Amino acid sequence: MTALEASAEAIDRFIDALWIEDGLSANTLAAYRRDLTLYAQWLAATEQRALNDSRAADLQAHGVARHAQTRAT
């Protein structure tokens, strides 16, 4: 199983748990899924790791990478 496949399974379990336990709206769940999927894709491409193997430094690097091209307005 690839890192991306493992991450997709983890995301599915997380979203299911949020829906069952917290009853979040479909839009909120979709936003969580989108953000986690983007992070999982970045993590698999740059670090060859799945979400379950993610580190704090990975989250920081992802934030820097996502906002490297943005400017303050």
DSSP file (Angstrom, degrees, kcal/mol; ACC not computed):
  #  RESIDUE AA STRUCTURE BP1 BP2  ACC     N-H-->O    O-->H-N    N-H-->O    O-->H-N    TCO  KAPPA ALPHA  PHI   PSI    X-CA   Y-CA   Z-CA
    1    1 A M              0   0    0      0, 0.0     2,-0.0     0, 0.0     0, 0.0   0.000 360.0 360.0 360.0 132.9    0.0    0.0    0.0
    2    2 A T     >  -     0   0    0      1,-0.1     4,-2.4    47,-0.0     5,-0.2  -0.300 360.0-108.9 -77.4 165.8    1.4    3.4   -0.9
    3    3 A A  H  > S+     0   0    0      1,-0.2     4,-2.3     2,-0.2    48,-0.4   0.891 120.8  51.4 -60.1 -40.0    1.6    6.3    1.4
    4    4 A L  H  > S+     0   0    0      2,-0.2     4,-2.3     1,-0.2    -1,-0.2   0.891 109.6  48.8 -67.7 -39.0   -1.2    8.1   -0.4
    5    5 A E  H  > S+     0   0    0      2,-0.2     4,-1.9     1,-0.2    -2,-0.2   0.910 111.9  49.1 -65.6 -41.9   -3.5    5.0   -0.2
    6    6 A A  H  X S+     0   0    0     -4,-2.4     4,-2.0     1,-0.2    -2,-0.2   0.898 111.8  49.6 -63.6 -39.8   -2.8    4.7    3.5
    7    7 A S  H  X S+     0   0    0     -4,-2.3     4,-2.7     2,-0.2    -2,-0.2   0.899 107.1  54.4 -65.6 -40.6   -3.5    8.4    4.0
    8    8 A A  H  X S+     0   0    0     -4,-2.3     4,-2.3     1,-0.2    -1,-0.2   0.897 109.0  48.6 -61.2 -40.2   -6.8    8.1    2.0
    9    9 A E  H  X S+     0   0    0     -4,-1.9     4,-2.2     2,-0.2    -1,-0.2   0.911 111.6  49.3 -65.3 -41.7   -7.9    5.3    4.4
   10   10 A A  H  X S+     0   0    0     -4,-2.0     4,-2.3     2,-0.2    -2,-0.2   0.895 110.6  50.6 -64.1 -40.0   -7.0    7.3    7.4
   11   11 A I  H  X S+     0   0    0     -4,-2.7     4,-2.8     2,-0.2     5,-0.3   0.924 108.9  51.5 -63.7 -44.4   -8.9   10.3    6.1
   12   12 A D  H  X S+     0   0    0     -4,-2.3     4,-2.4     1,-0.2    -2,-0.2   0.925 111.4  47.1 -58.3 -45.7  -12.0    8.2    5.4
   13   13 A R  H  X S+     0   0    0     -4,-2.2     4,-2.3     2,-0.2    -1,-0.2   0.909 113.2  49.0 -63.4 -41.8  -11.9    6.9    9.0
   14   14 A F  H  X S+     0   0    0     -4,-2.3     4,-2.4     2,-0.2    -2,-0.2   0.928 112.4  46.8 -64.1 -46.4  -11.4   10.4   10.4
   15   15 A I  H  X S+     0   0    0     -4,-2.8     4,-2.3     1,-0.2    -2,-0.2   0.901 112.0  51.2 -64.1 -41.4  -14.3   11.9    8.4
   16   16 A D  H  X S+     0   0    0     -4,-2.4     4,-2.5    -5,-0.3    -1,-0.2   0.917 110.5  49.2 -60.9 -43.1  -16.6    9.0    9.3
   17   17 A A  H  X S+     0   0    0     -4,-2.3     4,-3.0     1,-0.2     5,-0.4   0.906 110.5  50.2 -64.5 -41.7  -15.8    9.5   13.0
   18   18 A L  H  X>S+     0   0    0     -4,-2.4     4,-2.1     1,-0.2     5,-0.9   0.914 112.2  47.7 -61.9 -42.2  -16.4   13.2   12.8
   19   19 A W  H  X5S+     0   0    0     -4,-2.3     4,-0.8     3,-0.2    -2,-0.2   0.923 117.7  41.0 -65.1 -44.8  -19.8   12.6   11.1
   20   20 A I  H  <5S+     0   0    0     -4,-2.5    -2,-0.2    -5,-0.2    -1,-0.2   0.938 125.2  33.3 -70.1 -47.2  -20.8   10.0   13.7
   21   21 A E  H  <5S+     0   0    0     -4,-3.0    -3,-0.2    -5,-0.2    -2,-0.2   0.887 133.5  22.4 -80.9 -40.7  -19.6   11.7   16.8
   22   22 A D  H  <5S-     0   0    0     -4,-2.1    -3,-0.2    -5,-0.4    -2,-0.1   0.605  86.1-136.9-107.6 -14.3  -20.0   15.4   16.1
   23   23 A G     << -     0   0    0     -5,-0.9    -4,-0.2    -4,-0.8    -3,-0.1   0.870  35.6-176.5  60.9  37.6  -22.7   15.4   13.4
   24   24 A L        -     0   0    0     -6,-0.7    -1,-0.1     1,-0.1    -2,-0.0  -0.257  29.6 -94.8 -67.5 155.6  -20.8   18.0   11.4
   25   25 A S     >  -     0   0    0      1,-0.1     4,-2.4     4,-0.0     5,-0.2  -0.212  29.9-112.2 -68.1 160.6  -22.4   19.4    8.2
   26   26 A A  H  > S+     0   0    0      1,-0.2     4,-2.4     2,-0.2     5,-0.2   0.875 118.1  53.5 -60.5 -38.7  -21.6   18.0    4.8
   27   27 A N  H  > S+     0   0    0      2,-0.2     4,-2.0     1,-0.2    -1,-0.2   0.902 109.3  47.9 -65.0 -40.6  -19.8   21.2    3.9
   28   28 A T  H  > S+     0   0    0      2,-0.2     4,-2.4     1,-0.2    -2,-0.2   0.924 112.7  48.3 -65.5 -44.5  -17.6   21.1    7.0
   29   29 A L  H  X S+     0   0    0     -4,-2.4     4,-2.6     1,-0.2    -2,-0.2   0.894 110.8  51.4 -62.9 -40.0  -16.7   17.5    6.4
   30   30 A A  H  X S+     0   0    0     -4,-2.4     4,-2.5     2,-0.2    -1,-0.2   0.883 109.5  50.3 -64.5 -38.1  -15.9   18.2    2.7
   31   31 A A  H  X S+     0   0    0     -4,-2.0     4,-2.5     2,-0.2     5,-0.2   0.918 111.2  47.9 -66.8 -43.4  -13.6   21.0    3.7
   32   32 A Y  H  X S+     0   0    0     -4,-2.4     4,-2.7     2,-0.2     5,-0.3   0.936 112.9  49.1 -60.2 -45.8  -11.8   18.8    6.2
   33   33 A R  H  X S+     0   0    0     -4,-2.6     4,-2.5     1,-0.2    -2,-0.2   0.919 111.6  49.1 -61.0 -43.9  -11.5   16.1    3.6
   34   34 A R  H  X S+     0   0    0     -4,-2.5     4,-2.4     2,-0.2    -1,-0.2   0.939 113.8  45.0 -61.8 -48.0  -10.1   18.6    1.0
   35   35 A D  H  X S+     0   0    0     -4,-2.5     4,-2.1     1,-0.2    -2,-0.2   0.914 115.3  46.7 -64.7 -43.4   -7.5   20.0    3.3
   36   36 A L  H  X S+     0   0    0     -4,-2.7     4,-2.8    -5,-0.2    -1,-0.2   0.885 111.7  51.6 -66.6 -37.6   -6.4   16.7    4.6
   37   37 A T  H  X S+     0   0    0     -4,-2.5     4,-2.5    -5,-0.3    -2,-0.2   0.916 109.3  49.8 -65.5 -42.8   -6.2   15.3    1.1
   38   38 A L  H  X S+     0   0    0     -4,-2.4     4,-2.2     2,-0.2    -2,-0.2   0.921 113.7  46.1 -60.6 -43.5   -4.0   18.2   -0.1
   39   39 A Y  H  X S+     0   0    0     -4,-2.1     4,-2.9     2,-0.2    -2,-0.2   0.920 111.9  51.1 -65.2 -43.6   -1.7   17.7    2.9
   40   40 A A  H  X S+     0   0    0     -4,-2.8     4,-2.5     2,-0.2    -2,-0.2   0.889 110.2  49.7 -62.0 -40.0   -1.6   14.0    2.3
   41   41 A Q  H  X S+     0   0    0     -4,-2.5     4,-2.1     2,-0.2    -1,-0.2   0.926 113.1  46.1 -64.5 -44.4   -0.7   14.5   -1.4
   42   42 A W  H  X S+     0   0    0     -4,-2.2     4,-2.7    -5,-0.2     5,-0.4   0.925 113.4  49.7 -62.7 -44.9    2.1   16.9   -0.5
   43   43 A L  H  X>S+     0   0    0     -4,-2.9     4,-2.1     1,-0.2     6,-1.1   0.898 112.3  46.9 -63.1 -42.2    3.4   14.6    2.2
   44   44 A A  H  <5S+     0   0    0     -4,-2.5     4,-0.5     4,-0.2    -1,-0.2   0.884 116.4  45.0 -67.4 -37.8    3.5   11.6   -0.1
   45   45 A A  H  <5S+     0   0    0     -4,-2.1    -2,-0.2    -5,-0.2    -1,-0.2   0.879 125.9  27.4 -75.0 -38.1    5.2   13.6   -2.8
   46   46 A T  H  <5S+     0   0    0     -4,-2.7    -3,-0.2    -5,-0.2    -2,-0.2   0.830 137.5  19.8 -96.2 -34.8    7.8   15.4   -0.8
   47   47 A E  T  <5S-     0   0    0     -4,-2.1    -3,-0.2    -5,-0.4    -2,-0.1   0.496  88.5-130.4-114.7  -8.0    8.5   13.1    2.2
   48   48 A Q      < +     0   0    0     -5,-0.8     2,-0.3    -4,-0.5    -4,-0.2   0.885  67.0 125.3  54.3  41.9    7.2    9.7    1.0
   49   49 A R        -     0   0    0     -6,-1.1    -1,-0.2    -9,-0.1     2,-0.2  -0.903  57.8-126.1-127.8 157.6    5.1    9.4    4.2
   50   50 A A    >   -     0   0    0     -2,-0.3     3,-1.7    -3,-0.1     4,-0.2  -0.525  37.2-100.1 -93.1 166.8    1.5    8.8    5.1
   51   51 A L  G >  S+     0   0    0    -48,-0.4     3,-1.9     1,-0.3    -1,-0.1   0.872 121.7  59.7 -54.9 -40.3   -0.6   10.9    7.4
   52   52 A N  G 3  S+     0   0    0      1,-0.3    -1,-0.3     3,-0.0   -45,-0.0   0.691 107.1  47.6 -65.1 -16.8   -0.1    8.5   10.3
   53   53 A D  G <  S+     0   0    0     -3,-1.7    -1,-0.3     2,-0.1    -2,-0.2   0.270  86.3 129.7-103.9   8.8    3.7    9.1   10.0
   54   54 A S    <   -     0   0    0     -3,-1.9     2,-0.3    -4,-0.2    -3,-0.1  -0.282  41.6-156.2 -67.1 148.3    3.4   12.9    9.8
   55   55 A R     >  -     0   0    0      1,-0.1     4,-1.7    -2,-0.0     3,-0.5  -0.803  31.1-108.0-121.5 163.7    5.5   15.0   12.1
   56   56 A A  H  > S+     0   0    0     -2,-0.3     4,-2.1     1,-0.2     5,-0.2   0.887 120.7  56.3 -57.7 -39.8    5.2   18.6   13.4
   57   57 A A  H  > S+     0   0    0      1,-0.2     4,-2.5     2,-0.2    -1,-0.2   0.840 102.8  55.9 -63.1 -32.7    8.0   19.7   11.1
   58   58 A D  H  > S+     0   0    0     -3,-0.5     4,-2.5     2,-0.2    -1,-0.2   0.919 106.6  49.4 -64.7 -43.5    6.0   18.3    8.1
   59   59 A L  H  X S+     0   0    0     -4,-1.7     4,-2.2     2,-0.2    -2,-0.2   0.910 112.3  48.0 -62.0 -42.4    3.0   20.4    9.0
   60   60 A Q  H  X S+     0   0    0     -4,-2.1     4,-2.2     2,-0.2    -2,-0.2   0.925 112.1  48.7 -64.2 -44.5    5.2   23.5    9.3
   61   61 A A  H  X S+     0   0    0     -4,-2.5     4,-2.6     1,-0.2    -2,-0.2   0.879 110.3  52.0 -63.8 -38.1    6.9   22.8    6.0
   62   62 A H  H  X S+     0   0    0     -4,-2.5     4,-2.6     2,-0.2    -1,-0.2   0.920 108.8  50.3 -64.3 -43.5    3.6   22.3    4.3
   63   63 A G  H  X S+     0   0    0     -4,-2.2     4,-1.5     2,-0.2    -2,-0.2   0.907 112.3  47.3 -60.7 -42.4    2.3   25.6    5.6
   64   64 A V  H  X S+     0   0    0     -4,-2.2     4,-0.6     1,-0.2    -2,-0.2   0.925 112.9  49.0 -64.2 -45.0    5.4   27.4    4.3
   65   65 A A  H >< S+     0   0    0     -4,-2.6     3,-0.6     1,-0.2     4,-0.3   0.891 110.7  50.3 -63.7 -40.1    5.1   25.7    1.0
   66   66 A R  H 3< S+     0   0    0     -4,-2.6     3,-0.3     1,-0.2    -1,-0.2   0.831 119.2  36.3 -67.7 -31.8    1.4   26.5    0.6
   67   67 A H  H >< S+     0   0    0     -4,-1.5     3,-1.0    -5,-0.2    -1,-0.2   0.302  85.9  99.2-107.3   9.5    2.0   30.2    1.4
   68   68 A A  T << S+     0   0    0     -3,-0.6    -1,-0.2    -4,-0.6    -2,-0.1   0.823  89.1  43.9 -65.0 -30.6    5.3   30.8   -0.3
   69   69 A Q  T 3  S+     0   0    0     -4,-0.3    -1,-0.2    -3,-0.3     2,-0.2   0.403  96.5  96.3 -96.9   2.0    3.7   32.3   -3.4
   70   70 A T    <   -     0   0    0     -3,-1.0     2,-0.4     0, 0.0    -3,-0.0  -0.552  57.1-152.4 -93.3 159.3    1.2   34.5   -1.5
   71   71 A R        -     0   0    0     -2,-0.2     2,-0.2     0, 0.0    -2,-0.0  -0.955  23.0-108.8-127.7 148.5    1.6   38.1   -0.6
   72   72 A A              0   0    0     -2,-0.4     0, 0.0     1,-0.1     0, 0.0  -0.504 360.0 360.0 -70.4 142.1    0.1   40.2    2.2
   73   73 A T              0   0    0     -2,-0.2    -1,-0.1     0, 0.0     0, 0.0   0.377 360.0 360.0-117.6 360.0   -2.6   42.6    1.0
